[in-house]
Amino acid sequence: MQAAEVKQIIESQITESQVITSGEGCNFEVTVISDVFNGLLPVKRQQLVYKCVNEQISDGTIHALTIKTYTQTQWQKLQD
């Protein structure tokens, strides 16, 4: 699996999100930026992302996934 495929899967399921991916094979790092995370605890944010790729994790296509999640406001503050 390629990082671009992981990006497409997540972006198709978390509306109005920006996904930055890196990695290859079965190990990936993803940064997901979306206002859908507003008011959610970190665990709930990660659960939303895991839900998107649960099938790929279950069948072994994705073995390891590191997740960072931000709202648009949080992301903008990091960029300044």
C-alpha positions as CSV (number, residue, x, y, z in Angstrom):
1,M,0.0,0.0,0.0
2,Q,1.2,3.5,-0.8
3,A,0.8,6.6,1.4
4,A,-1.4,8.2,-1.2
5,E,-3.9,5.4,-0.9
6,V,-4.1,5.8,2.9
7,K,-4.6,9.5,2.3
8,Q,-7.5,8.9,-0.1
9,I,-9.2,6.4,2.2
10,I,-9.2,8.8,5.2
11,E,-10.1,11.9,3.2
12,S,-13.0,10.1,1.6
13,Q,-14.5,9.2,5.0
14,I,-13.7,12.3,7.1
15,T,-15.4,15.1,5.3
16,E,-13.6,18.4,4.7
17,S,-10.3,17.0,6.0
18,Q,-6.7,17.5,5.0
19,V,-4.5,14.4,5.4
20,I,-0.7,14.4,5.3
21,T,0.7,10.9,5.0
22,S,4.2,9.4,5.0
23,G,5.5,5.8,5.0
24,E,5.3,2.8,2.8
25,G,4.5,-0.8,2.8
26,C,2.5,-1.5,5.9
27,N,3.8,1.3,8.2
28,F,2.4,4.8,8.0
29,E,2.2,8.1,9.8
30,V,-0.9,10.3,9.2
31,T,-1.7,13.9,10.2
32,V,-5.4,14.6,9.9
33,I,-6.7,18.2,10.0
34,S,-10.4,18.6,10.3
35,D,-13.0,20.6,12.3
36,V,-14.8,17.3,12.9
37,F,-12.4,16.9,15.8
38,N,-13.7,20.0,17.6
39,G,-14.7,19.1,21.1
40,L,-13.4,15.5,20.9
41,L,-10.9,14.0,23.3
42,P,-7.7,12.7,21.7
43,V,-8.8,9.1,22.0
44,K,-12.1,9.8,20.2
45,R,-10.2,11.6,17.4
46,Q,-7.9,8.6,16.9
47,Q,-10.9,6.2,16.9
48,L,-12.4,8.2,14.1
49,V,-9.2,7.8,12.0
50,Y,-8.8,4.1,12.9
51,K,-12.4,3.5,11.8
52,C,-11.5,4.7,8.3
53,V,-8.7,2.1,7.9
54,N,-10.0,-0.7,10.1
55,E,-10.4,-3.0,7.1
56,Q,-6.8,-2.5,6.1
57,I,-5.6,-3.0,9.6
58,S,-7.7,-6.2,10.0
59,D,-6.4,-7.8,6.8
60,G,-2.8,-6.8,7.6
61,T,-2.4,-4.3,4.7
62,I,-1.6,-1.7,7.4
63,H,0.5,-3.0,10.3
64,A,1.4,0.2,12.1
65,L,-0.3,3.6,12.0
66,T,0.9,6.7,13.9
67,I,-1.9,9.3,14.1
68,K,-1.8,13.0,14.8
69,T,-5.1,15.0,14.7
70,Y,-5.7,18.7,14.7
71,T,-8.6,21.0,14.2
72,Q,-8.1,23.8,11.6
73,T,-7.4,26.3,14.4
74,Q,-4.9,24.1,16.1
75,W,-3.1,23.4,12.8
76,Q,-3.0,27.1,12.0
77,K,-1.4,27.9,15.3
78,L,1.3,25.3,14.7
79,Q,2.1,26.8,11.3
80,D,2.6,30.4,12.7
